[in-house]
């Protein structure tokens, strides 16, 4: 498998696009795809500040990276869900990424006096459902408090 641009060894094969890329050319392709979607759907302008909701995972951090690479003004938002070591390790990934790329970010701890597990039991909902509700609440509340008009999230296809 060879990179369609330079012919070197490809690191990824994109069946949907019938192509393969090396590391550098995949990054360029990814950023072009993000820019194309932003323009096609008139998502936001370069004058607007974007609050990028980040989890510490590859999808949200890749979006934050791409938006900054394209010159958009961004600020990250990490919601510390209090899920033991998982939340602390995720926060460390966000902090490391932000520091490496010199990006501002906000950390919001739940501060509701209960864990996601406790809320799940009390509400009778699955943990993932409760987590999603809590995160969406803060995805709306924080930008309102910070006077930010645009919220961006990076999700995988799962």
Beta strands, then each sheet from edge to edge (+ up, - down):
strand 1: 12-14
strand 2: 19-21
strand 3: 49-53
strand 4: 73-80
strand 5: 105-109
strand 6: 150-153
sheet 1: 1+ 2-
sheet 2: 5+ 4+ 3+ 6+
end
